[in-house]
Amino acid sequence: MLIHVIQFGETLRAIARRYGVTIQQIAAANQLENPNQLVAGLALVIPTPYQTHTVRYGETLWMIARRYGITVQEIVQANQLNDPSLIYPGTILRIPAKSHTVRTGESLWQIAQNYGTSVQEILRINQIEQPNLIYPGTVLTIPVTKPVIDVNAYTINTGETGASEVREAGEFLTYSSPFAYIMREDGGLTSINDDAIIQASFDERVVPMMCITNFTYRDPGSRLARTILSSTQIQDRLLTNILATMREKGYLGLNVDFENVYIEDRTLYNQFLQRTVDRLHPAGFFVSTALAPKTSAEQKGLLYEAHDYPAHGRIVDFVILMTYEWGYRLGPPQAISPLNQIRRVLDYAVSVIPRSKIFMGFQIYARDWLLPHVQGQEAETFSEQEAVRRALQYGAVIQYDAVSQTPFFRYIDEQGRSHEVWFEDARSAQAKFDTVKEYGLRGISYWVLGYPYPQNWQLLKDNFSIRKIL
């Protein structure tokens, strides 16, 4: 899979010819509504049968070749490098695939086992529709071995709408988490319509994970958190209700999302998490938490101070870092998930939490702010596909911020008002996936399903093997 950024005057026909693919393949991979209408600066995924690698600081061709199980010479030939010693950070290298000549008596299953891949991947990359028609002498392209990660996705739509979203993304998910059961001050739970989502999850071999929270759109939940965390009796009732709900509904694990907790309640929160694990683990359930994006132990603010990274890393099975919402809907226009800020969070997180327990959060929606921004004025939230439509509609040129590694554009609407849109594209998704690999994280957690973003799923599948527990 390659990424191509459209230049002024380029046509899809010329791009397809350049990469040896069809217009239809590019249009399908990017879900282009009108292949004849392109916007300058738009990043496209090109469905090629080979992988790419972005050179990082300190890397050599020898290191890259060893990582992918090929030779330096193969990389040199594939990229027509005149001087192999002159590769720079940011250079995108084509990684040639291995090949295998089928021998008498070999099966696809045996070949897949020998190379640490799957039969499905071999069939996909070689575009084989009839696997029984594989004869000795057939030369197969062998997929590059990919890192195995876990992927979670939250859903805020309930009922059949949420279920259809899980079914659509199911092949890419390890966990699904309907958001959310609201805790009550008496230890009860305000339930949600999640039966169809849970059933869809099992149908797609996705683990349903119950999510509980203390806040709502109208209430930050600080006082509710204090009420619950200050009383072991309320906590016991809450945990009893959680266990009953999980057993009744079919949930296999729990995600605890206490937000806006007072700093004075930090120790009480840690103690609650330990009580939760002590109740749920013997019953066969896992426990995870959602953590605000902290960059140090001393970070101030209601969102951060009561979230004790070392304690969560020690107590629960895994944590989800909420590395998004810098571009807040009520704040000024900026990247929603800026990679430079995410890396600061990860640098701190991996110093106090095992990497095998960390999910990096990834938002998959766009925002449109009116300019000039007025504090408290709400931005419009919509899908990445809608962002591209607006760029086309208003003739905007898509730009790319190198610091946050995020695309954006500006336009003027029919009423003469200026707008600024920040969104995600193939480049920003690939940058985040490279970061997950670099830090050796357990996986990715998406907030939130329901916003079409076809490039993300194409690249996710190209970069990783998604672990399936069920």
Order of alpha helices (4+ residues) and beta strands (2+ residues): beta-alpha-alpha-beta-beta-alpha-alpha-beta-beta-alpha-alpha-beta-beta-alpha-beta-beta-beta-alpha-beta-alpha-alpha-beta-alpha-beta-alpha-beta-alpha-beta-beta-beta-alpha-beta-beta-beta-alpha-beta-alpha-beta
